[in-house]
Amino acid sequence: IHMADMRQNKRTDADGSKEAAAMFLRFGIASFLLVVMMAPRAFLTPIHVKSSGSIRRKTKMANGRMWTSTPATSATIIFTYALLVLPIALMTSVPTVLHPLMGVISGHWSGGYYTKSPAASEVFGLVATLWGLAMLAMLNHYLPDGGGELWKKVSALSFLMGIGVAIAGPTVPDWFLVLRSARKANNPFAMLSSIGSELLTGNRSRAGGWGLISASLATLLAVTGPLELRERKTPGGPKDRFLLFRMMVFSVMFGCGVSWFITLQSMSEENFMAMFITSVACMAMSFFGTVAGVLGYFLELEDFDEVEQIVKVWAVAFPIFGFTAAVSTFVRGSAHMFGVGGWLSTYLFVCAFATFGFSVVLRSRDVKDNVSRGLANLCNVFSWVAIMTVLYGRYGVAGLDAGYDVTLILGLPASVFGTFLAALVLFALEGESQSRRSARKVRGTADSSRAKRSSTFGLTLTSLTRSNQFAPSLSSIVIVLVVASAYAILLRGCGVFEAATSHSDTFSSIFGKGGTSGGGAQDDLARMAEKNMIHSRALAVSARLAGSGFWTAKSLKGPLLHLAGLCATLPSLYFVVNNSWTGHKVSSSMLTLLTPLNIFPLIFCRGIPSLRVVAAVGLIFGLLQLLFQRNSARRSNMRI
């Protein structure tokens, strides 16, 4: 026994010395990487270039713009650091530092049964991110007065592309990387549980990351010149004949790439045919949206009719490709249309992303008129409506999705919390009075003559100014929460809007109609424990909702109580919204009388979360309105 203990102690000492050596090696390599990344600030002296000097050379490109070249004295140093010193330091630190670091950041390494190695693409994304970050820091320090513009653009896009690759983790074929072991679990006992098996060997595809890579590459080519989106004008030369071709290529790479990423992230576990049909429809809509965005930003106002035509084509194509995506519902095993992987939620989210991007592009123009602003506002509102449809279609009024799983964020249902976040989209709306002065300064008579022309295809907001920019967002929050509360009271559970009305409905929806094993004999203890937790949360939420609606409650007491609570919030909410738009003041006595009514639903109406939240909004803003009015009246009555 004594000899066995000695051998065991020697083995433990040997393992401890190996771990200490490995830790020391990892610490040394990490220190070397940090030294290399920080070395330019310690050893390189910034090069200050005079504007009239001969070192800072400017060359004229084909599109007529001036390009600042890299100073000759620094070109060799930048080249050596970017392509030799920094890559060597990064490649050296991959196996010992960056690979374990990416495992910790991505959550793959947890020290338990479900630990697995990070994908090689995630490590590559981290390397590209660090390279771009180090190069940007080096160039900004070494060339503070300009120069090295190409290196700066490549570094910035490498930083952004690296982040996208690290997050998206695009799948690379195993025969290419020969890293089959990267997908295996570090602990084989994880495969004994159905949950662990799904986490480790699930069918979720991560090939959507290639969409972000395509979009980043398109941006890089557009910025550096090969896919220049402006018309290349040369004095006395022919017209640019490849502008349309470059714009089409950019729209395919950028728009379809972003759409591919969103579709794969949403529907990667669905049937291939359903995912293929939906992805084609989403790519088409994203392509048209990208074309409209490019034309809307670069075309002059005299040619803005082309942008309107593209937007009208997009509006006609929206229902057509929507019906095309709906074909995926006939595929066996397809998900709920608003659920995770549903065709409608994915399609609407891609369209919302395309229209919101188009509205932001139009708002970023230097020269705008009433037609461009109206078109941007219309697309912005459409994107908000699409987001709200996806949000409440998936999570319902109380965060209860189609799979009867309850999702809460900061104690609020996901739909209610998302209502506040989605309201930020409406901050991109622009009124006519906001840009009138700047438009007159830039365009003068030309813009004034075009301002007389109105377009029926747009949304004009004459009362929106910089002082009430928050009014659309506040109004959207109030309207959505009031409508959601009214739906839960008056419509939920009727023939058109079916819902779980009893404990048996919720139980059968989660466990199946055959008993406590929805998956037959294949369900193990882990799956049953998960379903029991889902059932307990869903039962509590559905019971409160069922007692609040006329179609689902067993007595009229609960629905009448919630309906009275909803009616109690409407007067103060009307005053708050009206004051945010017009600044119209209500008498303090009226506010004092109506604002406390919001306390009633906060105390007695606990079945509908949206009703309690909108009552809190009415109470808080009502008190603020009352406080501001009293302060204003006190200042007006002061005498000097």
C-alpha positions in Angstrom: 0.0 0.0 0.0 2.9 2.3 0.9 4.5 1.7 -2.5 1.2 2.4 -4.3 0.8 5.6 -2.4 4.3 6.7 -3.4 3.7 5.9 -7.1 0.4 7.8 -6.9 2.2 10.8 -5.3 4.9 10.7 -8.0 2.2 10.6 -10.7 0.4 13.5 -9.1 3.6 15.5 -8.9 4.3 14.8 -12.6 0.9 15.9 -13.6 1.2 19.0 -11.5 4.5 19.9 -13.1 3.1 19.4 -16.6 0.1 21.6 -15.8 2.4 24.3 -14.4 4.6 24.1 -17.5 1.6 24.4 -19.8 0.3 27.3 -17.8 3.6 29.1 -18.0 3.8 28.5 -21.7 0.3 29.9 -22.2 1.1 32.9 -20.1 4.3 33.5 -22.1 2.6 33.3 -25.5 -0.3 35.5 -24.3 2.2 38.1 -23.1 4.1 37.9 -26.4 0.8 38.6 -28.3 0.0 41.6 -26.1 3.5 43.0 -26.5 3.2 42.7 -30.3 -0.2 44.4 -30.4 1.0 47.2 -28.2 4.5 47.5 -29.6 3.7 50.2 -32.3 2.7 52.7 -29.6 5.9 52.1 -27.7 8.5 51.9 -30.5 7.1 53.8 -33.4 7.2 57.6 -33.6 4.2 59.2 -35.3 4.8 60.7 -38.7 3.3 64.2 -39.0 2.9 65.2 -42.6 2.5 68.8 -43.7 -0.4 69.5 -46.0 1.9 71.2 -48.6 4.8 68.7 -48.2 6.0 66.5 -51.0 5.7 63.3 -48.9 2.0 63.3 -48.8 1.1 62.5 -52.3 -2.4 62.6 -53.7 -3.5 60.8 -56.8 -6.7 61.1 -58.8 -8.6 58.0 -59.3 -10.9 57.1 -62.2 -14.0 58.3 -60.4 -12.5 61.8 -59.9 -11.9 61.5 -56.1 -8.5 62.2 -54.5 -6.7 59.4 -52.9 -4.1 60.0 -50.2 -1.2 57.5 -50.6 0.9 56.0 -47.8 4.1 58.0 -47.0 7.1 56.3 -48.6 9.0 56.2 -45.3 6.3 54.2 -43.5 5.2 51.8 -46.2 7.9 49.2 -45.4 7.1 49.3 -41.7 3.4 48.9 -42.2 3.9 46.1 -44.6 6.2 44.2 -42.3 4.0 44.6 -39.3 0.8 43.7 -41.1 1.9 40.7 -43.1 4.8 39.3 -41.0 5.1 40.3 -37.4 1.4 40.4 -36.4 0.4 37.2 -38.3 3.3 35.2 -36.7 2.2 36.3 -33.2 -1.4 35.5 -33.9 -0.7 32.0 -35.4 1.6 31.2 -32.5 -1.1 32.0 -30.0 -3.9 30.1 -31.7 -3.5 26.6 -30.1 -2.7 27.7 -26.6 -4.4 31.0 -26.1 -7.0 31.9 -28.7 -8.6 28.5 -29.1 -9.4 28.1 -25.3 -10.4 31.8 -25.1 -12.9 31.4 -27.9 -14.3 28.3 -26.2 -14.9 30.4 -23.0 -16.4 33.4 -24.9 -18.7 31.2 -27.0 -19.9 29.2 -24.0 -18.7 25.9 -25.5 -16.4 25.3 -22.5 -18.3 25.0 -19.3 -16.4 22.3 -17.4 -19.4 19.9 -17.5 -20.8 17.1 -19.5 -21.8 19.3 -22.4 -18.4 20.7 -23.1 -17.3 20.8 -26.8 -14.5 22.5 -28.7 -15.3 25.7 -30.6 -15.5 25.5 -34.4 -12.4 26.4 -36.4 -14.4 29.3 -38.1 -15.0 30.9 -34.7 -11.3 30.9 -34.0 -10.6 32.3 -37.4 -13.1 35.1 -36.7 -11.3 35.9 -33.5 -7.9 36.0 -35.2 -9.3 38.4 -37.9 -10.9 40.6 -35.3 -7.6 40.9 -33.4 -5.7 41.6 -36.6 -8.0 44.4 -37.7 -8.0 45.9 -34.2 -4.3 45.9 -33.9 -3.8 47.3 -37.4 -6.3 50.1 -36.7 -4.6 51.0 -33.5 -1.2 51.0 -35.2 -2.2 53.1 -38.2 -4.1 55.7 -36.1 -1.0 56.1 -33.9 1.7 55.9 -36.7 -0.1 58.1 -39.3 -2.1 60.7 -37.3 -2.3 63.2 -40.2 -3.7 60.8 -42.8 -2.3 58.2 -45.2 -2.6 54.5 -45.5 -6.3 54.8 -46.4 -6.3 51.4 -48.1 -4.8 49.7 -45.0 -7.3 51.4 -42.8 -10.2 50.2 -44.8 -9.0 46.7 -45.0 -8.3 46.7 -41.2 -11.7 48.0 -40.4 -13.5 45.6 -42.6 -11.4 42.7 -41.3 -12.4 43.7 -37.8 -16.1 43.8 -38.7 -15.9 40.6 -40.8 -14.1 38.8 -38.0 -16.8 39.7 -35.5 -19.4 38.4 -37.9 -17.6 35.1 -38.5 -16.9 34.6 -34.8 -20.6 35.1 -34.0 -22.1 33.3 -37.0 -19.6 30.5 -37.1 -20.0 29.4 -40.8 -19.7 25.7 -41.4 -16.6 24.6 -43.2 -16.6 21.0 -44.8 -14.9 18.5 -42.6 -12.9 17.2 -45.6 -11.4 20.7 -46.0 -10.3 21.4 -42.4 -10.0 17.7 -41.3 -11.3 18.7 -37.8 -14.0 16.1 -37.3 -13.1 15.8 -33.6 -14.1 19.4 -33.1 -17.7 18.4 -33.2 -17.4 15.6 -30.7 -18.1 16.0 -27.0 -15.3 16.2 -24.6 -17.3 13.9 -22.3 -19.0 10.9 -24.0 -21.5 10.6 -21.1 -23.3 13.7 -22.4 -24.7 11.5 -25.2 -26.7 9.5 -22.6 -29.1 12.4 -22.2 -31.5 13.5 -24.9 -30.8 17.1 -24.1 -27.1 16.7 -24.2 -27.4 14.8 -27.5 -29.3 17.6 -29.0 -26.9 20.2 -27.8 -23.9 18.4 -29.2 -25.1 16.7 -32.3 -28.2 18.7 -33.2 -29.2 19.4 -36.8 -28.7 23.1 -36.4 -26.7 24.3 -39.4 -24.3 27.2 -38.9 -23.7 27.9 -42.6 -25.5 31.2 -42.3 -22.2 32.9 -41.4 -21.2 32.8 -45.0 -24.0 35.3 -45.6 -22.2 37.8 -43.4 -18.9 37.1 -45.1 -20.5 37.8 -48.5 -22.0 41.1 -47.2 -18.6 42.1 -45.7 -16.8 41.2 -48.9 -19.3 43.3 -50.9 -18.8 46.2 -48.6 -15.0 45.9 -49.0 -15.2 45.8 -52.8 -17.5 48.8 -52.8 -15.3 50.9 -50.6 -12.0 50.0 -52.3 -13.3 50.5 -55.9 -14.0 47.2 -57.8 -17.7 47.6 -57.0 -17.9 51.4 -56.9 -21.5 52.3 -56.6 -21.1 55.9 -57.9 -21.0 56.7 -61.6 -17.3 56.9 -62.7 -17.1 60.1 -64.6 -14.0 61.1 -66.6 -13.7 64.5 -68.4 -14.7 64.0 -72.0 -14.9 60.3 -71.6 -17.7 57.8 -72.3 -20.6 57.1 -69.9 -20.0 54.5 -67.3 -21.5 51.4 -68.8 -20.7 49.0 -65.9 -22.5 50.9 -63.2 -25.7 48.7 -63.4 -23.6 45.6 -63.4 -21.6 46.6 -60.3 -24.8 47.6 -58.5 -26.4 44.2 -59.4 -23.4 42.3 -58.1 -23.3 44.3 -54.9 -27.0 43.8 -54.3 -26.6 40.0 -54.8 -23.6 39.8 -52.5 -24.8 42.1 -49.8 -28.6 41.8 -49.8 -28.8 38.1 -50.5 -25.9 37.5 -48.0 -27.7 39.2 -45.1 -31.0 37.4 -46.1 -29.2 34.1 -46.1 -27.7 34.7 -42.7 -31.1 35.6 -41.2 -32.9 32.7 -42.9 -30.4 30.1 -41.8 -30.3 31.4 -38.2 -34.1 31.1 -38.0 -34.8 28.0 -40.1 -31.7 25.9 -39.8 -33.5 23.1 -38.0 -36.4 22.9 -40.4 -37.0 20.7 -43.4 -34.7 21.5 -46.4 -37.5 22.1 -48.8 -39.3 24.5 -46.5 -36.0 26.4 -45.8 -35.2 26.5 -49.5 -38.6 28.0 -50.5 -38.5 30.6 -47.8 -34.8 31.5 -48.4 -35.5 32.1 -52.1 -38.4 34.5 -51.3 -36.4 36.3 -48.7 -33.4 36.7 -51.0 -35.6 38.2 -53.7 -37.0 40.8 -51.3 -33.7 41.6 -49.9 -32.2 42.0 -53.4 -34.9 44.5 -54.4 -34.4 46.4 -51.1 -30.7 46.7 -51.6 -31.1 48.0 -55.1 -33.6 50.6 -53.9 -31.2 51.6 -51.1 -28.2 52.1 -53.5 -30.3 54.1 -55.9 -31.9 56.1 -53.1 -28.6 57.2 -51.7 -26.7 58.0 -54.9 -29.3 59.4 -57.3 -30.0 63.1 -57.6 -33.4 64.4 -56.7 -34.1 65.0 -60.4 -33.9 61.2 -61.0 -35.6 60.2 -57.8 -38.6 58.8 -59.8 -36.5 55.7 -60.5 -36.3 55.0 -56.7 -40.1 55.3 -56.5 -40.5 52.8 -59.2 -38.2 50.3 -57.5 -40.1 50.7 -54.2 -43.4 50.1 -56.0 -42.0 47.0 -57.6 -40.9 45.9 -54.1 -44.5 46.5 -52.8 -46.0 44.4 -55.6 -43.4 41.7 -55.1 -44.1 41.6 -51.3 -47.4 39.6 -51.5 -46.2 37.5 -54.4 -43.1 36.2 -52.7 -45.1 36.0 -49.5 -47.5 33.5 -51.1 -44.4 31.7 -52.5 -42.9 31.3 -49.0 -46.3 30.1 -47.7 -45.9 27.0 -49.9 -43.5 25.7 -47.2 -46.5 25.1 -44.9 -47.5 22.1 -47.0 -44.1 20.5 -46.3 -44.4 17.7 -43.8 -43.1 18.6 -40.3 -42.9 22.4 -40.9 -42.9 24.6 -37.9 -45.7 27.0 -36.8 -45.6 30.0 -39.2 -44.9 32.4 -36.3 -42.8 30.0 -34.3 -39.1 29.5 -34.2 -38.2 28.5 -37.8 -41.6 29.6 -39.1 -41.8 30.8 -42.7 -43.9 33.9 -42.0 -41.8 35.2 -39.1 -38.6 34.8 -41.1 -40.1 36.4 -44.2 -41.5 39.4 -42.3 -38.2 39.9 -40.4 -36.2 40.0 -43.6 -38.6 42.4 -45.2 -38.5 44.6 -42.0 -34.7 44.6 -42.1 -34.7 45.6 -45.8 -37.3 48.5 -45.4 -35.7 49.8 -42.3 -32.3 49.9 -44.0 -33.8 51.7 -46.9 -35.4 54.3 -44.7 -32.1 55.0 -42.9 -30.3 55.3 -46.2 -32.8 57.9 -47.4 -32.6 59.8 -44.1 -28.8 59.9 -44.4 -29.0 61.8 -47.8 -27.4 65.2 -47.8 -30.2 66.6 -50.1 -33.8 65.6 -49.4 -37.3 66.8 -50.3 -40.9 65.9 -49.3 -41.0 62.9 -51.6 -37.8 61.3 -50.3 -38.8 62.0 -46.7 -42.4 60.6 -47.2 -41.0 57.4 -48.8 -38.5 56.9 -46.0 -41.3 57.4 -43.4 -43.5 54.9 -45.1 -40.9 52.2 -45.2 -39.9 53.0 -41.6 -43.5 52.5 -40.4 -43.8 49.3 -42.5 -40.7 47.8 -40.9 -42.2 48.6 -37.4 -45.5 47.0 -38.3 -43.7 43.9 -39.6 -41.6 43.6 -36.4 -44.7 44.0 -34.2 -46.4 41.3 -36.2 -43.5 38.9 -35.8 -43.1 39.7 -32.1 -46.8 39.2 -31.0 -47.3 36.4 -33.5 -44.5 34.4 -31.8 -44.8 35.3 -28.2 -48.4 36.4 -27.9 -49.7 38.8 -25.3 -48.0 37.2 -22.3 -44.8 35.7 -23.7 -46.4 32.3 -24.3 -45.2 31.0 -27.7 -46.6 28.3 -30.0 -44.7 25.6 -28.1 -46.2 26.8 -24.7 -42.8 28.0 -23.5 -42.9 31.3 -21.5 -40.2 33.8 -22.4 -39.5 36.6 -19.9 -36.9 39.4 -20.2 -36.3 41.5 -17.0 -39.5 40.2 -15.6 -41.6 41.3 -18.6 -43.0 39.0 -21.3 -40.8 39.0 -24.4 -43.6 40.7 -26.5 -44.0 43.6 -24.0 -40.3 44.1 -23.7 -39.8 43.9 -27.4 -42.5 46.6 -27.9 -40.3 49.1 -26.1 -37.2 48.1 -28.1 -39.1 48.2 -31.4 -40.3 51.7 -30.7 -36.8 52.9 -31.2 -37.2 52.2 -34.9 -39.6 55.1 -35.2 -37.0 57.6 -34.1 -35.8 57.5 -37.7 -39.1 59.2 -38.8 -38.6 62.7 -40.1 -41.0 65.6 -40.3 -41.3 68.2 -43.0 -40.2 71.1 -40.8 -37.0 69.3 -39.7 -35.1 69.5 -42.9 -36.7 72.5 -44.5 -33.9 75.0 -43.7 -31.0 72.7 -44.6 -32.7 71.8 -47.9 -33.0 75.5 -48.8 -29.4 76.1 -48.0 -28.2 73.2 -50.2 -30.6 73.2 -53.1 -32.1 76.6 -53.2 -34.6 77.2 -56.0 -34.4 73.6 -57.3 -35.5 72.0 -54.1 -38.2 74.6 -53.6 -39.7 73.8 -57.0 -39.6 70.1 -56.3 -41.1 70.6 -52.9 -44.3 71.7 -54.6 -44.6 68.2 -56.2 -46.2 65.7 -53.9 -46.3 61.9 -54.1 -49.2 59.7 -53.1 -46.7 56.9 -52.3 -45.4 58.2 -49.0 -46.1 59.3 -45.5 -45.8 63.0 -44.7 -45.6 64.1 -41.1 -46.1 67.8 -40.9 -46.5 68.0 -37.2 -43.3 66.1 -36.4 -40.5 68.3 -35.2 -37.2 67.9 -33.3 -38.9 68.9 -30.1 -41.5 66.0 -30.3 -39.3 63.4 -31.9 -40.2 60.9 -29.2 -43.9 61.2 -29.9 -44.2 58.4 -32.5 -42.3 56.0 -30.3 -44.5 56.8 -27.3 -47.7 56.6 -29.4 -46.6 53.2 -30.8 -46.0 51.8 -27.3 -49.4 53.0 -26.1 -51.3 51.8 -29.2 -49.8 48.3 -29.2 -50.2 47.7 -25.5 -53.9 48.9 -25.6 -54.7 46.8 -28.7 -53.0 43.7 -27.1 -55.0 44.1 -23.9 -58.2 44.6 -25.8 -57.5 41.5 -27.8 -56.9 39.4 -24.7 -60.2 40.6 -23.2 -62.5 40.6 -26.2 -61.1 38.3 -28.9 -58.8 35.7 -27.5 -60.3 32.2 -27.5 -63.0 32.9 -30.1 -63.4 30.8 -33.2 -60.8 32.7 -35.2 -58.3 33.2 -32.4 -58.0 29.8 -30.7 -56.1 29.5 -27.4 -55.7 27.1 -24.5 -58.8 27.6 -22.3 -58.2 24.9 -19.6 -55.6 22.9 -17.8 -56.3 19.9 -20.0 -55.6 21.9 -23.2 -52.3 23.1 -21.9 -51.3 19.7 -20.6 -52.1 17.9 -23.9 -50.3 20.7 -25.9 -47.1 20.1 -24.1 -47.1 16.3 -23.3 -49.3 15.2 -26.2 -52.7 13.7 -26.3 -51.5 10.2 -25.5 -50.6 10.8 -21.9 -47.4 12.1 -20.2 -45.0 11.1 -22.9 -45.4 13.2 -26.0 -42.6 11.4 -27.7 -43.7 7.9 -26.8 -41.1 5.6 -25.2 -38.2 7.7 -26.5 -38.6 10.4 -23.8 -36.1 10.0 -21.0 -36.0 11.6 -17.6 -34.2 14.8 -18.8 -36.9 15.4 -21.4 -39.7 14.8 -19.0 -38.1 17.2 -16.4 -37.9 19.8 -19.1 -41.6 19.3 -20.1 -42.6 19.5 -16.4 -41.0 22.9 -16.0 -42.5 24.2 -19.2 -45.9 22.9 -18.1 -45.8 24.6 -14.7 -44.9 28.0 -16.2 -47.3 27.7 -19.1 -50.2 26.6 -16.8 -49.8 29.7 -14.6 -49.7 32.1 -17.6 -52.5 30.5 -19.5 -54.7 30.3 -16.4 -54.4 34.1 -15.8 -55.1 34.9 -19.4 -58.1 32.5 -19.6 -59.7 34.2 -16.6 -59.3 37.6 -18.3 -61.2 37.1 -21.6 -64.9 36.8 -22.3 -64.4 33.8 -24.5 -62.2 31.8 -22.1 -63.3 32.7 -18.6 -65.8 30.6 -16.7 -67.4 33.7 -15.1 -67.9 37.3 -16.2 -66.2 38.8 -13.1 -62.6 38.6 -14.5 -63.3 39.9 -18.0 -65.4 42.8 -16.7 -62.8 43.7 -14.1 -60.1 43.8 -16.8 -62.3 45.7 -19.2 -62.9 48.3 -16.6 -59.2 48.5 -16.0 -58.6 49.1 -19.7 -61.2 51.8 -19.8 -59.7 53.5 -16.8 -56.3 53.9 -18.6 -57.7 55.4 -21.8 -58.3 59.1 -20.7 -54.9 59.7 -19.3 -53.2 57.9 -22.2 -55.1 60.1 -24.6 -53.9 63.2 -22.8 -50.3 62.0 -22.7 -50.2 61.1 -26.5 -52.0 64.3 -27.5 -49.6 66.4 -25.4 -46.5 64.6 -26.9 -47.6 65.5 -30.5 -49.2 68.9 -30.1 -48.1 70.2 -26.8 -51.7 70.9 -25.8 -52.1 71.4 -22.1 -55.0 70.0 -20.1 -56.2 71.5 -16.9 -54.3 70.4 -13.8 -57.6 69.4 -12.1 -58.4 67.1 -15.0 -55.0 65.4 -14.8 -55.3 65.1 -11.0 -58.6 63.4 -11.4 -57.8 61.0 -14.2 -54.2 60.0 -13.7 -54.8 58.1 -10.4 -57.3 55.8 -12.2 -54.2 53.9 -13.6 -53.7 52.5 -10.1 -56.8 50.4 -10.5 -55.5 48.0 -13.2 -52.1 47.9 -11.5 -53.7 46.4 -8.4 -56.6 44.4 -9.6 -55.8 43.4 -13.3 -53.0 40.9 -12.9 -54.1 38.5 -15.7 -52.9 40.6 -18.7 -49.3 41.8 -18.5 -49.7 44.4 -21.3 -52.6 46.0 -19.4 -50.5 46.5 -16.3 -47.6 47.9 -18.3 -49.7 50.4 -20.2 -51.3 51.5 -16.9 -47.8 52.1 -15.5 -46.9 54.1 -18.6 -50.1 56.2 -18.2 -49.4 56.8 -14.5 -45.8 57.8 -14.9 -46.2 60.1 -17.9 -49.4 61.5 -16.5 -47.6 62.5 -13.3 -44.7 64.0 -15.3 -47.1 66.0 -17.4 -48.9 67.3 -14.3 -45.5 68.2 -12.7 -44.3 70.1 -15.8 -47.6 72.0 -16.1 -47.5 73.1 -12.4 -43.8 74.2 -12.7 -44.7 76.1 -15.9 -47.6 77.8 -14.2 -45.5 78.7 -11.1 -42.8 80.3 -13.3 -45.4 82.3 -15.3 -46.9 83.6 -12.0 -43.5 84.7 -10.6 -43.0 88.5 -10.5 -39.6 90.2 -10.5 
